[in-house]
Amino acid sequence: MGPKLATLLLLLLIVSFLLSITPPSSAAPILRAGGERSEDEARQLHRSWAAKHARAYNSVAEAEKRFQVFQENLRFVDAHNADADAGAHSFRVGLNRFADLTNDEFRSLYLGLRGLEQRQQQRQLRLQSRVGASDRYRFRDGDELPDAVDWREHGAVAPVKDQGSCGSCWAFSTIAAVEGINKIVTDDMIVLSEQELVDCDTSYNQGCNGGLMDYAFEFIINNGGIDTEDDYPYKGRNARCDTYRKNAKVVSIDSYEDVPVYDEKSLKKAVANQPVSVAIEGGGSAFQFYESGIFDGYCGTSLDHGVTAVGYGTESSKDYWIVRNSWGDTWGESGYIRMARNINSATGKCGIAMEASYPIKKGQNPPNPGPSPPSPVTPPSVCDNYYSCPETTTCCCMYETGSLCFAWGCCPYEDATCCDDHYSCCPQEYPICDVEDGLCFMSKSNPMGVKALKRTPAKPYWAFPGAEGKRSSA
């Protein structure tokens, strides 16, 4: 063999070796040795992720802060999926739309179960007195249940919805259970209104600040029914109760009951008969980034999220619940999560067997009233004796001297905070102004913000029909 041929063969061997260790091109994240990536690679992934999720930041400082959070979450995703590939987990996680949020920020924005302690005390009193005891689905020896149930296959589950950054999970859990039983009893799938519960169910529940499914069932019963989503659409924020639409009672229920606690067999019996509202602890990082598979990750029993159990099954000898979430269809398995079932704990995975309830419906709905009439035009907000702003907005002074305001602006939020720059304003749920970065925050200790809005010029009072209304204190 000549020297030239030997050199050529050596070069071919080197090229073949380099090709064998070069990772393939892919849009999906590829695990690096030790789970670590270069900063350049992480930044490129962050830019791609931000473009995919239409995420924009209002300052260089905010963009850098969000990248650091993203990079930390990326490390978690890589490490978890490496363990899953090694057989340590039966589920995978991914860089979903929550990937630039810390876990504290995620929990403050997307969880919203409130009132459990009071409700559990009431439940205990009912059980002690045997008044309203819920034995309908109590599992008994000899009960034969289907091996698998999926209410989606029966048309009893509406398409997955998105609560947005409003802590209204309790409303979505309630509505999904009511939609399900209505379909089962009447054979009519009617998509119902979560916003009506957010706006009008305020005796115990607190709209975007949290609530509980049992209280929401009570509201629907006492109200005589609930309106459709088309007639009372979701806004993702607290708003004034529309009494015209509240009185459009399209779907009714007769009562509700609680599933026997700490009993997955009874929960299985309930889910075999209808979709069931359940409370879980959904605030862990593994739950935040869940992508696919049967969730067997760490979670406790500090119930903070309302979801709906719509079925159950078994895969590769591993039992699971089919759970419908309300974070849109890009989270998890098209908006669903399969959670481990029949685990070695009476509480069930993430406490799923601790606070489950379901509506009862015995007959047909009231006659359909049709679309609600337009709500009456309410008078505008009065800024002073000369200028006003449209109803559901807030008057904010744009130019003042001493205690006198010489020019008014309108903030497109009700009960808004008027920022000190006399130019921007913040919604009621985010009352802390950061005029330097143009952001609004929930509190000084919570770094998750939304973009502040500009004020629009107020109009002379005579431009509004019936200009008597509330006077601004801005």
C-alpha positions in Angstrom: 0.0 0.0 0.0 1.4 3.3 -1.1 1.8 6.3 1.3 -0.8 8.3 -0.5 -3.4 5.5 -0.3 -2.6 5.0 3.4 -3.1 8.7 4.1 -6.4 8.7 2.2 -7.7 5.8 4.2 -6.7 7.4 7.4 -8.6 10.6 6.5 -11.7 8.5 5.6 -11.5 6.8 9.0 -11.2 10.2 10.8 -14.2 11.6 8.9 -16.3 8.5 9.7 -15.4 8.8 13.4 -16.4 12.5 13.5 -19.7 11.8 11.8 -20.4 9.1 14.2 -20.1 11.4 17.2 -21.9 14.5 15.6 -25.4 14.7 17.0 -28.2 14.7 14.4 -30.0 18.0 13.6 -33.4 18.2 15.4 -35.8 20.8 16.6 -36.3 18.9 19.8 -33.8 19.4 22.7 -31.0 16.8 22.7 -29.5 15.8 26.1 -25.8 16.6 26.5 -23.3 14.7 28.6 -24.1 15.4 32.2 -27.3 17.2 31.3 -25.4 20.5 30.6 -25.5 22.6 27.5 -23.4 25.5 26.4 -24.8 29.0 27.1 -25.0 29.7 23.3 -27.1 26.6 22.8 -29.4 27.5 25.7 -29.8 31.0 24.3 -30.7 29.6 20.9 -33.2 27.3 22.4 -34.7 30.2 24.4 -35.0 32.3 21.2 -36.7 29.5 19.4 -39.0 28.8 22.3 -39.9 32.5 22.6 -40.7 32.7 18.9 -42.9 29.6 19.1 -44.9 30.9 22.1 -45.0 34.6 20.9 -43.2 35.7 24.1 -41.8 39.2 24.1 -40.1 41.1 26.9 -40.3 44.8 27.7 -36.7 45.4 28.6 -33.2 43.9 28.2 -33.1 43.2 32.0 -36.4 41.3 31.9 -35.3 39.3 28.9 -32.0 38.3 30.7 -33.9 37.4 33.8 -36.3 35.2 31.9 -33.4 33.5 30.1 -31.8 32.6 33.4 -35.1 31.1 34.5 -35.5 29.3 31.2 -31.9 27.9 31.5 -32.6 26.5 34.9 -35.9 24.9 33.7 -34.0 23.4 30.8 -31.6 21.7 33.1 -34.5 20.2 35.0 -36.1 19.0 31.7 -32.9 17.4 30.5 -32.1 15.7 33.8 -35.6 14.3 34.2 -35.8 12.9 30.6 -32.4 11.3 31.0 -33.7 9.5 34.1 -36.9 8.6 32.2 -34.8 7.1 29.4 -33.0 5.0 32.0 -36.4 3.7 33.3 -36.7 5.8 36.4 -39.9 7.5 35.4 -42.9 6.6 33.2 -43.5 10.1 31.9 -41.5 12.8 30.1 -41.4 16.6 30.6 -40.8 19.4 28.0 -40.3 23.1 27.4 -44.0 24.1 27.3 -45.3 27.7 27.6 -44.4 27.8 31.3 -40.7 27.4 30.6 -39.6 31.0 31.5 -41.5 31.0 34.8 -40.1 30.0 38.1 -42.1 27.4 40.0 -43.3 30.1 42.5 -44.5 32.3 39.6 -46.2 29.4 37.9 -48.1 28.5 41.1 -49.2 32.0 41.8 -50.6 32.4 38.3 -52.1 29.1 37.3 -53.4 27.4 40.4 -56.5 28.6 42.3 -58.1 26.1 44.7 -59.4 28.0 47.8 -61.8 27.2 50.6 -60.8 23.6 51.2 -60.4 23.8 55.0 -63.9 25.3 55.5 -65.4 22.9 53.0 -63.8 19.8 54.7 -65.1 20.9 58.0 -68.7 21.1 56.6 -68.2 17.7 54.9 -67.1 16.1 58.3 -70.3 17.5 60.0 -72.5 16.1 57.2 -70.8 12.7 57.5 -71.2 12.7 61.3 -74.9 13.4 61.1 -75.3 11.2 58.0 -77.1 14.1 56.3 -76.1 14.2 52.7 -73.8 11.2 53.1 -72.5 10.2 49.6 -72.8 6.5 49.3 -74.0 6.4 45.7 -70.6 5.4 44.4 -69.1 3.8 47.5 -67.2 0.7 46.3 -68.6 -2.6 47.7 -67.3 -6.1 47.5 -68.8 -7.7 44.4 -68.9 -4.5 42.4 -67.9 -5.1 38.8 -66.5 -2.1 37.0 -65.2 -1.7 33.4 -61.4 -2.2 33.0 -61.2 1.1 31.2 -63.4 4.2 30.7 -62.9 7.3 28.6 -65.8 9.7 28.5 -64.2 11.5 25.5 -65.2 8.5 23.4 -68.8 9.1 24.4 -68.9 12.8 23.5 -69.2 13.8 27.2 -66.1 16.0 27.3 -65.9 19.3 25.6 -62.7 20.4 23.9 -59.9 21.4 26.3 -60.1 25.1 27.4 -57.5 27.6 28.7 -58.0 29.4 32.0 -55.1 31.8 31.2 -53.3 33.5 34.0 -56.5 33.6 36.1 -56.8 31.3 39.1 -60.2 29.9 37.9 -59.3 26.2 37.7 -62.2 25.5 40.1 -64.7 26.9 37.6 -63.3 24.8 34.7 -63.4 21.7 36.8 -67.0 22.4 37.8 -68.2 23.2 34.3 -66.5 20.0 32.8 -68.4 17.8 35.3 -71.7 19.6 34.6 -71.2 19.4 30.8 -70.5 15.7 31.2 -73.5 14.7 33.3 -75.7 16.9 31.0 -74.5 14.9 28.0 -75.1 11.6 29.7 -78.6 12.4 30.8 -79.9 14.5 27.9 -77.6 13.2 25.1 -76.8 16.9 24.3 -73.3 18.3 24.6 -73.7 22.0 25.5 -70.5 23.9 26.2 -71.1 26.0 29.3 -69.8 29.3 30.8 -66.9 29.4 33.3 -67.0 33.2 33.2 -70.5 33.2 34.8 -69.0 31.4 37.8 -66.0 33.7 37.9 -68.2 36.9 37.8 -71.4 35.8 39.7 -70.4 33.0 42.1 -68.9 35.3 44.7 -70.5 34.2 48.0 -67.6 31.9 48.8 -65.6 31.7 45.6 -63.3 34.5 44.6 -63.1 34.4 40.8 -59.5 34.6 39.5 -58.3 34.5 43.1 -59.5 31.0 43.6 -62.5 28.9 44.6 -63.9 25.4 45.2 -66.0 23.1 43.0 -68.5 22.2 45.7 -69.4 25.9 46.1 -69.8 26.3 42.4 -72.2 23.3 42.2 -74.2 25.0 44.9 -74.3 28.2 42.9 -75.6 26.5 39.8 -78.3 24.7 41.9 -79.5 27.8 43.7 -79.4 29.8 40.4 -81.6 27.3 38.7 -78.9 26.6 36.0 -76.1 28.2 34.1 -75.6 29.9 30.7 -73.6 28.7 27.6 -70.1 29.7 26.8 -71.2 31.3 23.5 -73.7 33.6 25.4 -71.4 34.3 28.3 -67.8 33.9 26.9 -64.6 33.6 28.9 -62.5 36.7 29.6 -59.8 35.3 31.8 -60.3 38.1 34.4 -62.7 39.2 37.1 -65.6 41.2 35.7 -69.0 42.5 36.8 -71.7 39.8 36.9 -74.0 40.1 33.8 -77.4 39.5 35.4 -79.1 39.2 32.0 -76.9 36.2 31.2 -76.9 34.9 34.7 -80.7 34.5 34.3 -80.3 32.5 31.1 -80.5 29.1 32.7 -79.7 26.7 29.9 -78.4 23.7 31.8 -79.5 22.8 35.3 -78.4 20.2 37.9 -80.4 18.9 40.9 -77.7 18.3 43.5 -74.2 17.2 44.0 -72.3 14.7 46.2 -68.8 13.9 47.4 -67.0 10.8 46.6 -66.0 8.8 49.7 -62.6 10.1 50.7 -59.3 8.2 50.6 -60.8 5.5 48.4 -59.6 5.1 44.8 -61.9 2.2 44.2 -64.9 4.5 45.0 -63.4 7.2 42.8 -63.1 4.6 40.0 -66.8 3.7 40.5 -67.8 7.3 40.3 -65.7 8.0 37.1 -67.1 4.8 35.5 -70.5 6.6 35.7 -69.6 10.2 34.9 -66.8 12.8 34.8 -65.8 13.8 38.3 -64.4 17.1 39.7 -61.2 16.4 41.6 -58.7 18.4 43.6 -55.0 17.7 43.3 -51.6 19.2 44.2 -50.5 20.5 40.8 -47.8 22.9 41.7 -44.6 20.8 41.4 -42.1 21.3 38.6 -42.7 17.9 37.2 -46.4 18.7 36.9 -45.6 22.2 35.5 -43.6 20.7 32.6 -45.5 17.4 32.1 -45.5 16.4 28.4 -46.5 12.7 28.1 -46.8 9.3 29.7 -48.2 8.2 33.1 -47.3 10.7 35.7 -45.6 9.1 38.7 -43.5 12.0 39.8 -43.2 13.6 43.2 -46.2 15.5 44.5 -47.8 16.0 47.9 -51.3 16.5 49.1 -51.5 20.3 49.5 -54.5 20.5 47.2 -54.1 23.6 45.0 -55.6 22.8 41.6 -59.1 21.8 40.3 -59.2 19.4 37.4 -61.7 16.7 36.1 -61.2 13.0 36.0 -62.8 11.8 32.7 -61.7 8.2 32.6 -59.1 5.6 33.6 -57.2 2.7 32.1 -54.0 0.6 32.1 -50.9 0.6 30.0 -48.1 -1.9 30.3 -49.5 -3.1 33.6 -49.5 0.5 35.0 -52.9 1.9 36.0 -53.8 5.5 35.4 -56.4 8.2 35.6 -57.3 10.3 32.5 -57.4 13.9 33.8 -58.6 17.0 31.8 -56.7 20.1 32.7 -57.5 23.8 31.8 -54.1 25.0 30.5 -54.9 24.7 26.8 -54.3 21.9 24.4 -50.6 22.5 24.1 -49.9 21.4 27.6 -49.4 17.7 28.4 -51.1 15.1 26.1 -53.3 17.6 24.1 -54.4 19.2 27.4 -54.7 16.0 29.4 -52.5 14.2 31.9 -52.5 10.5 32.8 -51.9 10.2 36.5 -50.8 7.0 38.2 -53.7 5.1 39.8 -53.8 2.5 42.5 -50.7 3.7 44.2 -49.7 2.7 47.7 -51.4 5.6 49.4 -55.0 6.2 50.5 -54.8 9.8 49.2 -54.2 8.7 45.6 -51.6 10.4 43.4 -51.3 14.1 44.3 -54.3 13.7 46.6 -56.7 12.9 43.8 -58.8 10.7 46.2 -59.1 13.4 48.9 -61.7 15.9 47.6 -63.7 14.5 44.6 -67.3 15.5 43.9 -69.8 15.2 41.1 -73.1 16.8 40.1 -76.4 14.9 40.0 -78.9 15.5 37.2 -82.3 13.6 37.0 -84.1 15.1 34.1 -84.2 17.5 31.2 -83.2 21.1 31.2 -85.5 24.1 31.4 -86.7 25.5 28.0 -83.8 27.1 26.2 -84.2 30.8 26.5 -82.1 31.6 23.5 -79.4 34.3 23.4 -79.6 36.8 26.2 -80.8 40.3 25.3 -78.1 43.0 25.2 -77.1 44.2 28.6 -78.4 47.7 29.3 -76.0 50.6 28.5 -74.6 51.8 31.7 -73.5 55.4 32.3 -69.9 56.3 31.9 -67.3 57.0 34.6 -67.4 60.7 35.4 -63.9 62.3 35.7 -65.0 65.8 36.6 -67.8 68.3 35.6 -66.6 68.3 32.0 -65.0 65.0 31.1 -66.0 61.3 31.3 -64.6 57.8 30.4 -66.5 54.8 29.0 -68.1 52.4 31.5 -65.8 49.7 32.9 -62.8 52.0 32.5 -61.1 54.2 35.1 -60.4 57.9 35.0 -56.8 58.8 35.5 -55.4 62.3 35.6 -52.8 63.0 32.9 -51.8 66.6 33.8 -52.3 68.1 37.3 -51.2 71.0 39.3 -51.6 70.7 43.0 -55.0 69.2 43.6 -56.4 70.2 40.2 -56.5 68.0 37.1 -56.4 69.8 33.8 -56.4 66.8 31.5 -58.0 63.3 32.0 -57.2 59.9 30.5 -59.1 56.7 30.4 -57.5 53.4 31.5 -59.1 50.4 29.8 -59.5 48.5 33.1 -62.1 48.7 35.7 -60.9 49.8 39.2 -57.4 50.2 37.7 -54.2 51.7 39.3 -53.2 55.0 37.8 -49.4 54.9 37.5 -47.3 57.9 38.7 -46.0 58.6 35.2 -49.5 60.1 34.3 -49.3 58.0 31.2 -49.9 54.3 32.0 -52.1 52.2 34.2 -52.4 48.7 35.6 -55.3 46.2 36.1 -56.8 45.5 39.4 -55.1 42.1 39.7 -51.7 43.7 39.1 -51.8 46.9 41.1 -48.0 47.6 41.4 -46.7 49.9 38.7 -43.1 49.7 37.4 -43.1 52.8 35.2 -39.4 52.3 34.3 -40.0 49.0 32.5 -43.7 49.6 31.7 -44.9 46.6 33.7 -47.5 45.8 36.3 -47.0 43.3 39.2 -49.3 41.4 41.6 -47.1 42.4 44.5 -43.7 43.7 45.2 -42.5 40.2 46.1 -43.9 38.6 42.9 -41.8 39.3 39.9 -44.3 38.1 37.3 -45.7 41.0 35.5 -48.0 42.1 32.6 -47.5 45.0 30.3 -49.0 48.3 31.5 -51.5 49.9 29.1 -51.6 53.5 27.9 -54.4 55.9 28.8 -56.6 57.2 26.1 -58.0 60.8 26.2 -61.2 61.3 28.0 -64.2 62.8 26.2 -66.5 65.7 27.1 -69.4 64.4 29.2 -72.0 65.4 26.6 -70.4 62.8 24.2 -72.0 60.1 26.3 -75.7 59.3 26.5 -76.8 59.7 30.1 -73.5 61.0 31.5 -74.3 60.5 35.2 -72.2 57.9 36.8 -69.5 57.2 39.4 -67.1 60.0 40.0 -63.4 59.1 39.9 -61.2 59.6 42.9 -58.0 59.6 40.9 
